[in-house]
Amino acid sequence: MTVALRPDTEFRDGICSGCINFESRQKIDWKQREETFLRILESAPKNDSGFDVIVPSSGQKDSSSQALRVIELGARPLIVTATTCMLTPIGRANIDNLARYAATVEITPDRMVRAKLNRISLELVGDASVPEHWLIHALPWRAARDFGIPTVIYGEVGPAEYGGPLDIAETRQMTRRFVAEFGGNLGLRPADLVGQYGLRREDIALYQLPPAEDTDKVNAYFLGSFFPWNSHQNAIKSIRAGMMVPARAPSIANWWAFENIDNFQTGIHDYFGALKYGYGRLCAQISIDIRYGLISREEAAIIVRDRDCSFPHEYMDMHYSEVLEHMELPEPRFWELARQYANKAIWDVSGERPVMKPDVWEASFA
C-alpha cells in the first residue's frame, strides 16, 4: 500500500481508494440498504409540526436531490440552509426553488464576522472555506435540537467518493468524531479564532456544534450509504425539479457546470487545495466521470493537463479581486499566503505567484 500526497488517500496496487470504493458498490445489496433506510424513516420521531427529518441544504444538486428523495419515500423534511459566504445569484434562485417543495429554515450569518472568519482561516490553515464547513455541520445539529427533529439526512460519505481511508466506506452515520476528522476543519476550531480581528465568543457561537449532552438523541445519516451515489443523476433530478445551472463550469479549473455554483469564494478554496496537494477540483470531478464510464482516462488526462490547477481569475463570473476585497485581504498578502501554503516539492514559489514545476507536472502524465 502507498499513500498519496492528499491526506488519507490510500492506494493499493496503483488504484486509489475512490476507485476501489466505486468498484465495491457492485457487491452491495442496495435493495436491503433501501429497506434499512425506510425503517429509519418510519421510526423517525415527528415534532409538533409534523416534521420527521432535517435535510441540510445549499439548494444545489446534491442537497436538492436528497430532499426530493426523502419526500418521495414519504418523509416530511424540514430543510435547513446555512447561507454561504458570498452567495451567487444562481445560488439564491436554487435555495428559493427548493423551498417550493418543503418548508425551509435559512440562517444567514453576520456578513462582517463571516468575512473575518474567511480571512483568518485562509491565513491560519490555507482554506477560506473552513467557516462554511463549520456551519454546514453545526447548524443542522442545532436545528435538530431546537426543533425537536432528531433525524438528520446528509448526502454522500465524502471520503468514500473522492478517496479517503478505505475503512470509511461503510460509514452510515455522521458522528461528532466524523465531523472532527473529515468535516473539512483542518484542525481549526471556532474557539481558536476568539480574540483575532476583534472576534468575540458570541461571534463564533453559531459555528460550534451544540454540546454533546444537548444532541445525544440526534442521529445523522448519510443517504449515500443507503442508495448508490451518482452526481450526474442528482443533478438531473434537481434540474428537472427547477434547479438552475450555468451554461459553463464555474471556472477554468472546474469540469462540471452543475457543482459548487453557489459561492463566489469556492475558487479560492479550490486553488489552495491544488497548491497543497498538486491536483484540483477539475481532476477530482473528471476522475468520477472516468469511473462512471463517461470519459476515457486518456481523454481526461489531456483535459487535466491543460486546465487542472489553473488559477481561477474568475469564478462564476466574479473576478478574484472582488473576493479578496470582501475578505479585506490585500492582494500582496494573498499571494504571500499562496507561496506559503504551496507544496514546495510541486510548486516553484520564487516568483510572485506559484508556478507548477514542469518536470513534476509532466511526470504526472508519464
Secondary structure by P-SEA (a helix, b strand, c coil): ccccccccccccccccaaaaaaaaccccaaaaaaaaaaaaaaacccccccccbbbbcccccaaaaaaaaaaaaccccbbbbcccccccaaaaaaaaaaaacbbbbbbbccaaaaaaaaaaaaaaccccaaaaaaaacaaaaaaaaaacccbbbbcccccccccccccccccccccaaaaacccccccccccccccccccccccccccccccccccccbbbbbccccccccaaaaaaaaaaacccccccccccccccccccccccaaaaaaaaaaacccccaaaaaaaaaaaaccccaaaaaaaaaccccccccccccccaaaaaaaacccaaaaaaaaaaaccccccccccccccccaaaaaaaac
